[in-house]
Amino acid sequence: MNGELSNNGLELTKPAPAMELRSSTWRSPDLEGGRGQGLSEIDAAIVEETWQDVADFSAARVRKEMAHAAREQPDLLAFVLGLTESLPRRVNELAGYIYFVIWQAFCRSTKGKLPRVKAPAIDRKFKANEQALERLQGANARFLEKAALAQITKQAAVFAYMVEAIFEADQDEEDPVEMTEEQSGTLFWVLKTVIDVLHETRQSMPRGTG
């Protein structure tokens, strides 16, 4: 492991800094042929810059930014930590860290303040994702690196970061975060829900702010 971020007793496990965002292989249908690159799509360069910046945050900066994240999106942070609190400590920490990077990427890509996402909207989206999971039972989790990705996300670059951060966590040579397939699946569906609801709330903002 390459260090930890801490706030209010929560240690946030950093994925290996050597992880690269191979976003060139991740494309949503709206990106094909150069279409749809406007209001809602977060650029891969911003996502990569964000996780690299966060990896270099000082402890003081982390405390400040995490406190800000908790104030801005309390229901969303509670959702992530609540649904992963029964997992091993370091898996729970990893979930918090990835959430923080995702939230930062959305903030950096949005002019103005993102509207607060409320618990009922999060719950509805998570249930919708659970239903999608039922339809995908039996598929290997790593199918996400295939063309199926195009059918399940509108934020290809953010999604790519999330998937790689989860599925490469056990490949850190110094200090891997070991997860079962079920645990990595839980992280995936929780954090996919985060991306979905942040995307939707960003979409709801007046044109020119997203």
N, C-alpha and C positions, 0 to 999 in steps of 0.2 A: 504494500500500500504506500502511497506517495504523500501521505499527510491527511489531516482531517480539519474540517471547519467546525466551529463550535458556536452554538447560540442557545442560551437558556437550558443548558444541560444536554442538548442534542448534538451529537457528533455527526457531522455530515461527511461521509466517506467520498473522497475524490477518486474518480476513475483514473486509470493510468494516463499520464500526460502524453504518452507516445501514441495514444489512440488517434487515428486520423478520420476525419469526416469524408467519406468517399461518396459525396452527394451526387457525383456525376452519374452514378448508377441508379439514382432514385428520382423518378419523375412521375408526377401526377398527370392525369389526362389533360388538365388545363395547360400544362407546360409543353405538350407536344406541339411541334410546329411553331413555337414561340407565342402561342396564344395564352391569354389569361395572366400575363406577368404584370400585374398592377396592384390593385388595392390590397388584396388579401394574402398574397404569397410572400413569405419571408425568405429573403435571399440566403443562400447557403453560406456566403462569405460572412454575413452577420452572425449566423449561428456559430460558425467556427471561431470567429473573433470573440464571441461571448464566452464560450467554454474555456478558451485559452486565457481570457482576462480573469474569469472567476477562479481558475486554478492558481493565479498569482495574487489573489486578494490577501491582504494582511488580516490578522485575527480581529483587529479593530474595525476594519472595513466590513468584514463578514458580519460582525455583531450589528453594525449599523444597517447594512442592507437586509439582513434577515428580519430585523425589527420592522423595517419598512415593508417588506414582503408580507409580514403577518398583519400589519395594519391595512394594507391595500387589498389583500385577498384572504381574509381570515377563514372563510368557509372552505376555500380551495385547499389551503394549507392543512386545515383540520381534516379534510377528506383524505389527503395523501397520507398523513401521519397516522390517522385513525385506522385506515384499511390495511396499513402495513405494520402496525404496532405488534401484532402477534408473530411476525416473522423474526428470524434471528436478528440480533441488534445491528450487525453491520449491513444486513440487507435493508433494514429499515432506514439506516443512515444513508445508504446509497440512494434510496427512493427520495429522501429529502434533498439530497444534493442535486440529483437530476431535475427534480421539480424546480429548484432554485435557478438552474441554468435555463430551463425552458421559460420560466417567468421573466428572467432577465432578457432573453432573446425577444420575447413579445414586447416588452417595454421599450427596448431599444429600437424596435421597428415600427413604433406607433407614435405619431405626433399627438400629444395630449395624453390624458390619463385614461387608462383602460377602465371601463366600468366594472364595478364589483360583481363578481359571479356569485349568485346566491345558492344556498344548499339545495333547494328544489330542482333547479336547473341542472346542477351537478348530478343529483340522484337520477333524474330522467335520462341523462346521457349515459350514465354508468349502466343503467338497466338496459338501454338500447345496445350498448356494447356487449353486455352479457348475452343478449339474444343473438348477436352476431357471433359470439364465441360458440354458442350451441350449434350454429350452422357450420362452424369450422372444426368441430370435434374430430380428432384423429389426424389433423394436419400437424406436421412438425413445426415447431415455433420458428425455425429458421427459414420457413417458406417466405418470410417477410422480405427476404432479399431477392425475391423473384417478382414477376410482373404483378402478382396479387396486390402488392403495395398500392398500385395505382387506384385500386378500388376502395381503399379504406382510409385515405387521408387526403386532406387539402393542403397540408403543410409538409411537403416532402422533406425539406431540409431539416426541420425541427424533428420530424419523425425519425429520420435517419440517425440523427445524433442520439435520440432516446434509445433506439433499438441497439445501436452499437455500444452505448454506455452500459446497457444491461447485459448483453450477450458477450461482451469482451471483458467484463469485470473479473471473470475467473481466469483470465489469461495474463493478469499482471504477474510477472515473474517474481517480483519482490514480495508481494503480499496480496494474493488473489482473494476476491470475495466469492466464496463458494455458495452456490445456490442449486436447489433442485429445479427440475423443469417446472414443477408446480409453482415454486416461489418466483422464478423469473417470469412465468406467465402472469402471476398476480401483479408484479411490478409493471409489466407491459400494459395490462388492461387499465390499471389505475392511471398510469401516466398518459396513455392514449386518451383517456377521458379528459385529463387536464388539457392536452393539446386541442381536443375537440371543442371544449367549452371556451377556452381562450380565443380560438379561431372564430367561434360564433359571436362572442361578445365584441371582438374586433371588427367583424363584418357589420355589426349593428351600428357602428360609429358613422358619423357623417363622412361622405367621400372627401378624401384629402387629408384625413387624420390617420388612416391606416396604411 
